[in-house]
Amino acid sequence: MSEREKTLTPDLRGLLTLPNAAFIPGAFTAILGREPDVVGLVHYALCLQRGSSRALLLAEIRTSPEGRRHAPHAISGKRLGNPPSQTF
């Protein structure tokens, strides 16, 4: 595991304990290195309201085209406590 992965993984786990209002901006900053735009913020806020898990939303952000370009090793289901065979 690289030094970046070692320092990033605990931050992502910490995201899971944040209040909803801080979770989405924190996820964007940790994974994409930027604040969410209005469209992304509204989209993921609605997903949370409708019951989507935070782990799923982190995986969606991470596996988005921007997420794959920005942080190719930032997050995996295994590091979030999900079985490796689970798909998002």
C-alpha positions, 0 to 999 in steps of 0.5 A: 500500500502506498503512503497516499493510500495509508493516509487516505483510507482512514480519512474515508472511514472517518467520512462515514461518521460525519453528519449528512451535511458534511459527508458529501463535501467531505467525500468530494474533497477526499476523493476528487480533491474539490468541493461538489458542484451544485448538481453533484451535491443535490444528486448525492443529498437526494440519494442519502435521503432515499436511503442509499448507503454512504459506502455506495455513494463513496464507491459511485464517486470513486468509480465515476470517470473523474474519480478514476482519473483523480484518485485511481487507488483512493477507495475500494469496497474491501477497505470500506468493510464490504466483501471483495466480491460485492459489486456496487 
